[in-house]
C-alpha cells in the first residue's frame, strides 16, 4: 500500500508530458524527480538558474553550487544550462515554463492559491511562487487533503494571504484529483478504496462529481 505522499507523487507525475519544461517547487514537488519514467524527455527548471536538472547520482560528489529550489544538491542531464536568476525569471515571465508543481496551505474553488504565509509564523517571503503562479500556463498543486487537525485544505475561499488569484489548474491530494473549472472543482480521480461520501465529508469546497466518469489512482 503506497503512503499518502507516494500516492500523490505517482499520480502527479502522470501530468508531465514529453517535451515540456517543468518547474518543481519547494518541498513535496521536488520529489517528483523520482516518479518520472527514465525515458521521459523533459527539462526540469529551477528558478535559481538551472534548466535540465536531474537527481544527484547515488554516491556521487555534489557540486556545492548546484541546488534545486529547496536547497538540495542536484545533478544535470546532458545539454543542461546554468544561468543567473534574472534570466531564469525572464523565462518564467515570458511563459517559457510549461507546467509548475507547488505545495499549498490552502486552495479554493476559484483556483486561488495560498502557499507562503501563515499569520504568526515566520516566513522567508513569497519567493518565486508568485511569479510562477501568474505566468506558467498550468499549475498543479500537490498537498495533503486535510491539515494535521483534520481541517480541509480544499476550501470554498482561501483565508490565508494569497500567492496569486485564480492560478491553479489541478489539485492532487492523497484522496482525489480535482480540476479547477469555470463551474467549480470537478473531481477527475478518487483514491482506491475511498467512496464519494467520505471524500465530500473531508472537503469544505463543493465538488462536482460524475461517478460514471471518475478514475481511480
TADA-V355060 format. One record per backbone hydrogen bond with DSSP energy under -1.0 kcal/mol. CO is the residue of the C=O (numbers start at 1). NH is the residue of the N-H. If there is no record, write none. Layout:
BEGIN
co-><CO	CO>
nh-><NH	NH>
END
This chain:
BEGIN
co-><3	4	5	6	7	8	9	11	12	13	17	20	21	21	22	23	27	28	29	30	31	32	37	40	41	43	44	44	46	46	49	50	51	52	54	57	63	66	68	72	75	77	81	84	85	86	87	88	89	90	91	92	99	100	101	102	106	107	108	111	111	112	113	113	114	114	118	128	129	130	131	132	138	139	139	140	141	145	147	151	153	154	155	164	169	170	171	172	175	176	177	177	178	179	184	185	186	188	189	190	191	195	196	197	198	200	208	210	215>
nh-><7	8	9	10	11	12	13	14	15	16	20	43	98	99	45	101	30	31	32	33	34	35	40	42	19	22	52	53	49	50	83	46	81	77	75	60	66	74	71	68	54	80	51	88	89	90	91	92	93	94	96	95	23	140	25	142	114	155	111	167	168	108	163	164	105	106	121	132	133	134	135	136	100	169	170	102	172	153	150	147	107	205	109	113	180	141	178	143	191	173	188	189	171	186	181	208	179	215	177	217	194	199	200	201	202	203	187	213	190>
END
